[in-house]
């Protein structure tokens, strides 16, 4: 009877030590920041987003293909960025630049997600070269497609 009691006590102590050790180890390895994911990547909140309208253009190359898309620009979180991009003069230049970039595209370039991302990246680079910096940073963080129809 004493042997059973000793084994039960030793078993409970071992279980408690293992359970407590697991809790302590789990808390030390858990992410400390609310925005941190298990990969160590910190998620940034999006900046202000300005819709710049709908664009329709014929595409280059053989065939009669048309691209119709609505775009928005995610801006850097600086005070002058929204005012700069929404100013009438700059908005006309932005729209014109996007139309010129659309004219250079071929239907096959835009049929995949990779091609659409490349197109958005080209728009971002071109607009950031054209627009003045805001607080030492390029004003456009990302080009977002609100809709995209390819015919």
C-alpha positions in Angstrom: 0.0 0.0 0.0 2.9 2.4 0.8 4.4 1.7 -2.6 1.2 2.7 -4.5 1.0 5.9 -2.4 4.7 6.7 -3.2 4.2 6.1 -6.9 1.1 8.3 -7.0 2.8 11.2 -5.2 5.9 10.9 -7.4 3.7 10.8 -10.5 1.7 13.9 -9.4 5.0 15.8 -8.7 6.4 14.8 -12.1 3.2 15.8 -13.9 3.1 19.2 -12.1 6.8 19.9 -12.9 6.2 19.1 -16.6 3.1 21.1 -16.8 4.6 24.1 -15.0 7.8 23.9 -17.1 5.7 23.9 -20.3 3.8 27.0 -19.2 6.9 28.9 -18.4 8.6 27.9 -21.7 5.5 28.8 -23.7 5.3 32.3 -22.2 9.0 33.0 -22.9 8.6 32.0 -26.5 5.4 33.8 -27.2 5.5 37.1 -29.3 5.8 40.1 -27.1 4.3 42.7 -29.5 0.7 42.6 -30.5 1.6 43.3 -34.2 4.3 40.6 -34.2 3.5 37.3 -35.9 5.4 34.0 -35.2 7.7 34.7 -38.1 9.1 37.8 -36.4 7.5 40.1 -39.1 5.9 43.3 -37.8 2.7 44.3 -39.6 2.4 48.0 -40.5 -0.9 49.7 -40.6 -1.9 51.0 -44.0 -1.4 54.7 -44.7 -4.1 57.0 -46.1 -5.7 55.7 -49.3 -6.8 58.1 -52.1 -9.0 56.8 -54.9 -7.9 58.3 -58.3 -10.7 57.0 -60.4 -11.4 54.7 -63.3 -9.1 54.2 -66.3 -10.1 52.7 -69.7 -7.5 52.2 -72.4 -6.7 50.1 -75.5 -3.7 47.8 -75.0 -0.7 47.6 -77.3 -0.1 44.7 -79.6 -2.1 42.6 -82.0 -5.8 42.3 -81.3 -8.3 44.6 -79.9 -7.9 44.4 -76.1 -9.1 46.9 -73.5 -8.1 47.4 -69.9 -10.6 48.9 -67.6 -9.5 49.4 -64.0 -10.1 51.6 -60.9 -7.0 52.5 -58.9 -6.2 53.9 -55.5 -3.0 55.1 -54.1 -1.8 54.2 -50.6 0.2 57.2 -49.3 3.0 57.6 -46.8 1.6 58.8 -43.4 2.9 62.3 -43.7 0.8 65.4 -43.5 1.4 66.8 -46.9 1.0 63.6 -48.9 -2.8 63.6 -49.3 -3.0 67.3 -50.2 -0.2 66.8 -52.8 -1.8 63.9 -54.6 -5.3 65.4 -54.5 -4.3 68.8 -55.8 -5.9 69.3 -59.3 -2.6 69.9 -61.2 -0.9 66.8 -59.7 -4.0 64.7 -60.2 -4.1 65.5 -63.9 -0.4 64.6 -64.3 -0.9 61.4 -62.3 -3.9 60.3 -64.5 -1.9 61.2 -67.7 1.1 59.2 -66.6 -1.1 56.1 -65.8 -2.7 56.3 -69.2 0.7 56.4 -70.9 1.8 53.3 -68.9 -1.4 51.5 -69.8 -0.8 52.1 -73.5 2.5 50.3 -73.3 0.9 47.1 -71.9 0.1 44.0 -73.9 -2.9 41.7 -73.1 -0.7 38.7 -72.2 1.3 40.8 -69.6 -1.9 41.5 -67.6 -3.6 38.1 -67.6 -1.7 36.8 -64.5 -1.6 38.2 -61.0 2.2 38.5 -61.4 1.7 40.8 -64.5 -0.9 42.9 -62.6 1.6 43.3 -59.7 4.3 44.3 -62.1 2.0 46.9 -63.6 1.2 48.3 -60.2 4.9 48.4 -59.3 5.7 50.3 -62.6 2.9 52.8 -61.8 4.3 53.3 -58.3 7.9 53.8 -59.5 6.8 56.2 -62.3 4.6 58.3 -60.0 7.2 58.5 -57.2 9.8 59.7 -59.7 7.4 62.4 -60.9 6.0 63.6 -57.5 8.1 65.6 -55.0 9.2 63.9 -51.8 7.1 64.4 -48.7 9.2 64.7 -45.6 12.1 63.1 -47.3 10.1 60.0 -48.4 8.5 59.0 -51.6 4.8 59.9 -51.3 3.3 56.6 -52.7 3.6 53.4 -50.7 1.4 51.2 -52.9 -0.8 51.2 -55.9 -4.1 49.3 -55.2 -6.5 47.9 -57.8 -10.1 48.6 -56.8 -11.4 46.8 -59.9 -9.8 45.4 -63.0 -11.5 44.1 -66.2 -9.4 42.9 -69.1 -11.1 42.2 -72.4 
